[in-house]
Amino acid sequence: MENAFRDTPTVPRAFEALLFAVYAAAVMSQREDDCSKTLGEPRSVLLPRYLAATETALMRANVLGTTDIIVLQALLLYLLAVRDLHEPRAVWTLTGVAIRLAEGMGLDRDGLRESPPLPPFDVEMRRRLWWQLRVHDFRTAELCGRPKFQDLDVDSTLTAGSTAALATQWPANVDDAALGPAMAGSPLPPLGEAPSATDAVFVAVKCELLRFTAARLSALRRQQLPGPSTNPWRLYTTSALDNDFADIEARLETRYLRYCDPSKPLHLMATLMARCAINILRFMTRHTRRWTGRGGAGDAQNKEERAVVWRLCLAILDQQDMLQSNPHLRNFAWHAPFFQQWHAIIHVLDTLRAEPGIEQAARAWDLVEKTYTNNPEMLSGQSNRPIHAAVGNLCLKAFAQHEAVAAMGSTVPAYVVQLRKSRETAARLAKARESKAQQTVQTDKSSSMVDDRTTAAEGNAPTGDVEIGNLDPLVDMDIDSTVSVDWNQWDTWLVGAGV
């Protein structure tokens, strides 16, 4: 980079794209106030500027036809910078382009298996780039309504004697100082064989969790059971999975987390992420959709099982809040919204609606408030994601039940006030549109059919800024307080929202 700054006219186009992608990612990772202090301009101004510059630089570098790994690195950083800004399906599509480029460069084959083998530094860089792309692809696919890990088809061992002997190995858990173009000697230790908390501990923990998932799905295939579905874990008994979760927890603890220093932000981030991920897996194995068809939720599962699910959801929301609000993690808070656990939020709100006096209800409402505080886009009347409107409606129904049993004069939180105000505004807009449509019909019956079609088309047209008033007919829920949430209906909204 220093050389590029000294002689900008001679900067290669591939490196130019990487520079602007680094700038964009750096701005994306900052909060609005931090960006103004450090860079002199608001994030809302700088991010679009650097994203546009990155897009131009990528086109100049012939991104769609490139065989340059530096251009692929730039594209990956660009995807990370826009993943919370663009519609999920667009990000998933672009991620697919990146995967194809990587395959064209041979990143899906381990560099040590090439003839002749690639240098150790190149091998490790290729591994890290490949697996970051794969993990990003899994998540963006899930956000588009695809089942979790739908395309996870990797050998969980990835050893030389496995059926995937040529497949790209897991990244090594080593410090950045151990890496460099001039490094030589024996290959880096495989994942998990050098227990420690290095600069790569966050990546190592993610890969361990991915390897765990791959092993379980591989077992399903060996049993000739259905592969990944909306919830593949339902095919296991909870007791068997609890044993598996205990094993992966022990592995993470003994190989990584025990060496982590919570005073170091990266170590704290890795620790929280690992424990939150295990809780998410435990929740999915006990997901309330497993109770469907067995009568009411109260009859389907005993109180102990429902209490476990309730505690898990609260723990997930608590850990999500820590990831976003802990001052030590300020520089990593950008990572959390992309992994928002909507099913846990929905379950908490639905439980508060059905059982407003449930144990730890006060804590649950506190976590709901923190969720809205950490994610202000969920309150925006201009949000283009129906899931935000649907969750907001469920939140208001739950809070109405809370008010019915709470003491008179209890304070209404600011986020509830804003949610109610946005719905009132939406109702007025809807009424105004209806009134205008009626006037049009009365004024000119001969053109009413054309006007109606135009109005309908305008109301249904996808835009970048979707008024919540246009979403309410889709996401309004007339839920009986005695009936558990309809997860099939929520699946429809989640997929429709690209979530």
C-alpha positions in Angstrom: 0.0 0.0 0.0 2.9 2.4 0.8 4.3 1.8 -2.7 0.9 2.5 -4.2 0.6 5.8 -2.3 4.0 6.9 -3.5 3.3 6.1 -7.2 -0.4 5.9 -7.8 -0.3 6.1 -11.7 1.5 2.8 -11.8 -0.8 0.9 -9.4 -2.0 -2.3 -11.1 -5.8 -2.5 -11.7 -6.1 -5.6 -9.5 -4.4 -3.8 -6.6 -6.5 -0.7 -7.2 -9.6 -2.7 -6.7 -8.2 -4.3 -3.6 -7.3 -0.8 -2.2 -10.8 0.6 -2.7 -12.4 -2.6 -1.3 -10.2 -2.2 1.8 -11.4 1.4 2.2 -15.0 0.4 1.8 -14.8 -2.4 4.3 -13.0 -0.1 6.8 -15.7 2.5 6.5 -18.5 -0.2 6.7 -17.0 -1.5 10.0 -17.2 1.8 11.7 -20.2 3.5 13.4 -21.4 6.9 12.2 -19.8 8.9 15.0 -16.5 7.0 14.9 -16.3 7.5 11.1 -16.8 11.3 11.5 -14.1 11.5 14.1 -11.5 9.3 12.4 -12.1 10.1 8.7 -13.7 13.6 8.9 -16.9 12.7 7.1 -20.0 10.7 8.0 -20.3 7.0 7.3 -23.4 7.7 5.3 -21.4 9.8 2.9 -18.1 7.8 2.7 -19.5 4.3 2.4 -21.5 4.9 -0.9 -18.5 6.8 -2.2 -16.0 4.0 -1.6 -18.4 1.3 -2.7 -18.9 3.1 -6.0 -15.2 3.4 -6.4 -14.7 -0.3 -5.6 -17.4 -1.2 -8.2 -15.6 0.9 -10.8 -12.2 -0.6 -10.0 -13.6 -4.1 -10.1 -15.0 -3.4 -13.6 -11.6 -1.9 -14.7 -10.0 -5.1 -13.4 -12.3 -7.3 -15.5 -13.8 -9.0 -12.5 -16.0 -11.4 -14.4 -13.2 -12.7 -16.4 -10.3 -12.5 -13.9 -7.9 -15.2 -12.9 -6.1 -12.9 -10.5 -6.6 -13.9 -6.8 -6.1 -10.2 -5.8 -9.3 -9.2 -7.7 -11.1 -12.1 -6.0 -10.0 -10.8 -2.6 -11.3 -7.4 -3.6 -14.7 -8.9 -4.6 -15.0 -10.7 -1.3 -14.3 -7.6 0.7 -16.9 -5.8 -1.4 -19.4 -8.5 -0.6 -18.7 -8.2 3.1 -19.2 -4.4 2.8 -22.6 -4.5 1.1 -24.1 -7.6 2.7 -26.3 -5.6 5.1 -27.1 -2.9 2.5 -28.3 -4.8 -0.6 -31.2 -7.2 -0.9 -30.0 -10.7 0.2 -30.8 -12.4 -3.1 -28.5 -9.9 -4.9 -25.7 -10.6 -2.5 -26.2 -14.4 -2.8 -26.0 -14.1 -6.6 -22.8 -12.1 -6.5 -21.4 -14.6 -4.0 -22.1 -17.3 -6.5 -20.1 -15.4 -9.1 -17.2 -15.2 -6.6 -17.4 -18.9 -6.0 -17.2 -19.7 -9.7 -14.2 -17.4 -10.1 -12.6 -19.2 -7.2 -13.2 -22.6 -8.7 -11.8 -21.3 -12.0 -8.6 -20.4 -10.1 -8.5 -23.8 -8.5 -9.2 -22.6 -5.0 -11.5 -25.6 -4.4 -8.4 -27.9 -4.7 -5.7 -27.7 -1.9 -2.5 -26.1 -3.0 -0.4 -28.8 -1.4 -2.0 -31.3 -3.8 -1.0 -29.4 -6.9 1.9 -30.6 -8.9 4.3 -29.1 -8.0 2.9 -28.0 -4.6 2.4 -24.3 -4.1 4.4 -22.3 -1.6 3.1 -22.5 2.0 2.0 -18.9 2.1 0.0 -19.2 -1.1 -1.6 -22.4 0.1 -2.8 -20.7 3.3 -4.1 -17.6 1.6 -6.0 -19.7 -0.8 -7.5 -21.8 2.0 -8.6 -18.7 3.9 -10.1 -17.1 0.9 -12.0 -20.2 -0.2 -13.5 -21.0 3.2 -14.5 -17.4 3.8 -16.3 -17.5 0.5 -18.0 -20.8 1.3 -19.2 -19.6 4.8 -20.5 -16.4 3.2 -22.3 -18.4 0.6 -24.0 -20.7 3.2 -25.3 -17.7 5.1 -26.5 -15.6 2.1 -28.3 -18.7 0.8 -30.0 -19.1 4.2 -31.0 -15.5 4.1 -32.7 -16.2 0.7 -34.9 -18.9 2.2 -32.6 -21.8 1.4 -32.3 -24.5 4.1 -29.3 -24.0 6.4 -26.2 -25.6 4.9 -28.2 -26.7 1.8 -25.0 -26.9 -0.3 -22.7 -28.1 2.5 -21.1 -31.1 0.7 -17.6 -31.3 2.2 -15.7 -34.2 3.8 -15.6 -33.3 7.5 -12.1 -34.8 7.9 -10.5 -33.5 4.7 -7.5 -35.8 5.1 -5.3 -37.2 2.4 -6.9 -40.6 2.7 -10.5 -39.3 2.4 -12.7 -39.2 -0.6 -12.1 -35.5 -0.8 -8.3 -35.8 -0.8 -7.9 -33.0 -3.3 -10.3 -30.7 -1.5 -9.1 -27.5 0.1 -8.0 -28.1 3.7 -9.2 -26.0 6.6 -7.2 -22.8 7.3 -4.4 -23.1 10.0 -4.7 -21.6 13.4 -1.6 -19.4 13.4 -0.6 -15.8 14.1 -0.4 -13.4 11.2 3.3 -12.9 12.0 4.0 -16.5 11.0 2.7 -15.8 7.5 4.5 -14.1 4.7 5.5 -14.6 1.1 9.0 -15.5 2.1 8.0 -18.2 4.6 9.4 -21.7 3.9 9.6 -25.1 5.6 7.0 -27.7 6.4 3.3 -27.0 6.0 1.4 -25.2 8.7 -0.3 -27.4 11.3 -3.8 -28.6 10.4 -6.8 -27.1 12.1 -7.1 -28.1 15.7 -3.6 -29.6 16.0 -2.0 -26.5 17.5 -4.3 -25.5 20.4 -4.0 -21.8 21.1 -5.7 -18.5 20.7 -4.0 -17.0 17.8 -4.8 -14.1 15.5 -6.9 -16.6 13.5 -8.8 -17.9 16.5 -12.1 -16.5 15.2 -11.7 -18.2 11.9 -10.6 -21.4 13.5 -13.7 -21.5 15.7 -16.0 -21.0 12.7 -14.2 -23.7 10.8 -14.5 -26.1 13.8 -18.3 -25.5 13.9 -18.5 -26.0 10.1 -16.6 -29.2 10.4 -18.9 -30.4 13.1 -22.0 -29.6 10.9 -20.4 -31.4 8.0 -19.8 -34.5 10.0 -23.5 -34.6 11.1 -24.8 -34.1 7.6 -22.4 -36.7 6.3 -23.9 -39.2 8.9 -27.3 -38.4 7.6 -26.2 -39.3 4.0 -24.6 -42.6 5.2 -28.0 -43.5 6.8 -29.7 -42.5 3.5 -31.9 -40.1 5.4 -33.0 -36.8 3.8 -30.3 -34.3 3.5 -30.4 -30.7 4.7 -33.9 -29.3 5.1 -35.5 -26.4 6.9 -34.2 -28.0 10.1 -32.1 -31.1 9.4 -31.4 -31.5 13.1 -35.0 -32.7 13.6 -33.9 -36.1 12.4 -31.8 -36.6 15.5 -33.1 -37.2 19.0 -32.4 -34.2 21.3 -30.5 -36.5 23.7 -28.1 -37.7 21.0 -27.5 -34.2 19.8 -26.9 -33.0 23.4 -24.1 -35.5 23.6 -22.7 -34.2 20.2 -23.0 -30.6 21.4 -21.2 -31.5 24.6 -18.4 -32.9 22.5 -18.0 -29.9 20.2 -18.2 -27.6 23.2 -15.4 -29.5 24.9 -13.3 -29.4 21.7 -13.7 -25.6 21.4 -13.0 -25.1 25.1 -9.9 -27.2 25.2 -8.4 -26.2 21.9 -9.2 -22.5 21.7 -11.4 -20.8 24.4 -9.4 -21.8 27.4 -6.5 -19.8 25.9 -8.6 -16.7 25.1 -8.1 -13.5 27.1 -11.5 -11.7 27.5 -9.7 -8.4 27.7 -8.7 -8.8 24.1 -11.6 -7.9 21.8 -10.8 -10.6 19.2 -10.7 -13.3 21.9 -13.9 -12.1 23.5 -15.6 -12.0 20.1 -14.5 -15.6 19.3 -15.7 -16.8 22.8 -19.1 -15.1 22.5 -19.6 -16.4 18.9 -18.7 -19.9 19.8 -21.1 -20.1 22.8 -23.9 -18.3 20.9 -23.5 -20.8 18.0 -23.8 -23.8 20.3 -27.0 -22.2 21.8 -28.4 -21.6 18.4 -27.8 -25.3 17.4 -29.4 -26.4 20.7 -32.4 -24.2 20.0 -32.8 -25.5 16.4 -32.9 -29.1 17.7 -35.7 -28.1 20.0 -37.3 -25.6 17.7 -41.0 -25.2 18.4 -41.8 -26.3 14.8 -41.1 -29.8 16.2 -44.2 -29.5 18.3 -46.5 -28.9 15.2 -49.2 -31.5 14.9 -49.0 -32.7 18.4 -51.7 -30.5 19.9 -51.1 -27.2 21.6 -47.6 -26.2 22.6 -48.5 -26.8 26.3 -49.6 -30.4 25.5 -46.8 -31.2 23.0 -43.9 -30.7 25.3 -43.6 -30.8 29.0 -42.8 -27.7 31.0 -39.2 -28.6 31.4 -38.6 -28.8 27.6 -40.4 -25.5 27.0 -38.4 -23.9 29.8 -35.2 -25.1 28.1 -36.2 -23.5 24.8 -37.2 -20.3 26.6 -33.8 -20.0 28.4 -31.9 -20.8 25.2 -33.7 -18.0 23.3 -33.0 -15.5 26.1 -29.4 -16.6 26.1 -29.1 -16.1 22.3 -30.6 -12.6 22.5 -28.4 -11.7 25.4 -25.3 -12.9 23.5 -26.4 -11.1 20.4 -26.7 -7.9 22.4 -23.2 -8.3 23.9 -21.8 -8.8 20.4 -23.4 -5.5 19.3 -23.2 -3.3 22.4 -20.1 -4.4 24.4 -17.7 -1.4 24.3 -14.7 -3.8 23.9 -16.3 -5.2 20.7 -17.1 -1.8 19.2 -14.8 -2.5 16.2 -16.5 -5.9 15.6 -20.1 -5.0 16.1 -20.7 -4.8 12.4 -20.4 -8.5 12.2 -23.5 -9.3 14.3 -26.5 -8.0 12.3 -25.8 -10.3 9.4 -26.3 -13.2 11.8 -29.4 -11.9 13.5 -31.3 -14.9 14.9 -34.9 -14.1 13.8 -36.3 -17.5 14.9 -35.2 -16.8 18.5 -36.7 -13.3 18.4 -40.0 -14.5 17.1 -40.2 -17.3 19.7 -39.5 -14.8 22.5 -42.1 -12.4 21.3 -44.7 -15.1 20.7 -44.1 -16.5 24.1 -44.5 -13.1 25.7 -47.8 -12.7 23.7 -49.2 -16.0 24.8 -47.8 -16.0 28.4 -47.2 -12.4 29.4 -46.5 -13.4 33.0 -43.9 -16.1 32.1 -40.8 -16.4 34.3 -38.1 -13.8 33.4 -40.6 -11.8 31.3 -39.0 -8.5 32.5 -35.6 -9.7 31.3 -37.1 -10.8 28.0 -38.6 -7.4 27.4 -35.3 -5.8 28.3 -33.6 -7.9 25.6 -36.3 -7.0 23.1 -35.7 -3.3 23.7 -31.9 -3.9 23.3 -32.5 -5.7 20.1 -34.4 -2.7 18.7 -31.8 -0.3 20.1 -28.9 -2.2 18.5 -30.8 -2.5 15.1 -32.6 0.8 14.5 -33.4 -0.3 10.9 -36.0 -2.6 12.4 -37.9 0.5 13.4 -37.6 2.3 10.2 -40.9 2.9 8.4 -38.8 2.9 5.2 -37.4 -0.6 5.8 -37.6 -2.8 2.6 -37.7 -6.0 4.5 -41.2 -7.4 5.4 -39.6 -9.3 8.3 -39.1 -6.0 10.1 -42.8 -5.2 9.8 -43.9 -8.7 10.7 -41.7 -8.8 13.9 -42.9 -5.3 14.7 -46.5 -6.4 14.5 -45.8 -9.4 16.7 -44.0 -7.1 19.2 -47.0 -4.8 19.4 -49.4 -7.7 20.0 -47.1 -9.1 22.7 -46.8 -5.7 24.4 -50.6 -5.2 24.3 -50.9 -8.5 26.3 -48.1 -7.2 28.6 -50.1 -3.9 29.2 -53.2 -5.9 30.0 -51.6 -7.6 33.0 -49.1 -4.8 34.0 -49.7 -2.2 36.6 -51.6 0.9 35.5 -49.4 3.8 34.5 -46.5 1.6 33.4 -44.1 3.4 31.0 -44.3 2.6 27.3 -40.8 2.1 25.8 -39.7 4.5 23.1 -39.4 1.7 20.5 -43.1 0.6 21.1 -44.1 4.3 20.7 -42.3 4.4 17.4 -43.7 1.1 16.2 -47.3 2.3 17.0 -46.7 5.7 15.3 -45.4 4.0 12.1 -48.6 1.8 12.0 -50.8 4.8 12.6 -49.1 6.6 9.7 -49.4 3.5 7.6 -53.1 3.3 8.3 -53.6 7.0 7.4 -51.8 6.4 4.1 -53.8 3.3 3.3 -57.0 5.2 4.1 -56.0 8.1 1.8 -55.1 5.7 -1.0 -58.5 4.0 -0.6 -60.3 7.3 -0.6 -58.5 8.5 -3.7 -59.3 5.2 -5.5 -63.0 5.6 -4.6 -63.0 9.2 -5.9 -61.4 8.0 -9.1 -64.1 5.4 -9.7 -66.9 7.9 -9.0 -65.4 10.5 -11.3 -64.6 8.4 -14.3 -66.1 4.9 -14.3 -64.8 4.3 -17.8 -61.2 4.6 -16.7 -61.6 2.9 -13.4 -60.2 -0.5 -14.5 -57.1 1.1 -15.8 -56.7 3.2 -12.7 -57.1 0.2 -10.5 -54.5 -1.8 -12.4 -52.1 1.1 -12.2 -52.7 1.6 -8.5 -52.2 -2.1 -7.8 -49.0 -2.2 -9.9 -47.6 0.8 -8.1 -48.5 -0.7 -4.7 -46.8 -4.0 -5.5 -43.8 -2.7 -7.3 -40.5 -3.6 -5.6 -38.6 -0.5 -4.5 -35.6 0.3 -2.4 -37.8 2.1 0.1 -41.0 0.2 0.9 -43.4 2.0 3.1 -44.6 -0.1 6.0 -48.1 0.8 4.9 -47.6 -1.3 1.8 -46.4 -4.2 3.9 -49.1 -4.4 6.5 -51.6 -6.4 4.3 -48.9 -9.0 3.8 -47.6 -9.2 7.4 -50.6 -8.4 9.5 -51.4 -11.2 11.9 -54.6 -11.8 13.7 -53.2 -14.2 16.3 -55.4 -15.8 18.9 -53.5 -15.5 22.2 -54.3 -19.2 22.9 -52.6 -20.4 19.7 -48.9 -20.9 19.2 -47.2 -19.1 16.4 -47.7 -20.5 12.9 -44.1 -21.2 11.8 -45.1 -22.1 8.3 -46.6 -18.6 7.9 -43.4 -17.1 9.4 -41.3 -19.1 6.9 -43.3 -17.5 4.1 -42.5 -14.0 5.5 -38.9 -14.9 6.2 -38.4 -16.1 2.6 -40.3 -13.2 1.2 -38.1 -10.9 3.2 -35.0 -12.6 2.0 -34.3 -13.6 5.5 
